[in-house]
Amino acid sequence: MMGIKAIEAFKEDLDKVKTPAMKKLAEKVLEKVNDLNVTSPASSSGKYHPVADLGAGGLVRHSKMVANCVEILIRSIPTYDNDLDWDVMFLSGLLHDMCKYTEPKSPKETFHTCFKHPTMMADLIREVIPEAIKAEGIEDKEILKAWARIGTNISSHMSRWNTSKYEEGELPLPTNMEQYIISFADLIAANKDLPDLMNKFREEAIADDDIGVENAKPESKPRKKRP
């Protein structure tokens, strides 16, 4: 089964995309995504992700968290106030693992994630371009150039963990700032110890509370709107 579940799973996230053409391209990709990527955990072994990423829908939750981490990381880069550049980074995070599961070739095949999923998604990113040009009339060169960056960002997101004992060959390594940001965001979101560590520090703060930590609300300041 393909597409419908993925688009539904990321509906609210796609609504955050600023450029209509980029949103349409993302929907074209998700239409081709196997439903296993929506219903499965982020890790088939359960070794390398926090509890929130495991169980049914875990991969979707992980992908949303990576996109959220990307949003945080690019706040410090003024040039990414530009809508198109923001969309490139956000969608790179959101789509990075959506080829992680493929349909088993036989009932006996072991259920596990696909090592080549970064380059498989990069191929899918490129594949939808002619379809989008034909069906949606998307021919703007700047849009298509920006869209191609998403595939490049995703293809290298495994960074130093780009080799596998199961398959021969290597995946691309990050070579520029965008690619490293996607890799960093993925690493942060997949850190299985981070949620427990943050909760530990929160409990310590409450135990030592002299100034109302438990009831404190995050400081709320209006953010500058992107032009």
Disulfide bonds with the S-S distance in Angstrom:
none
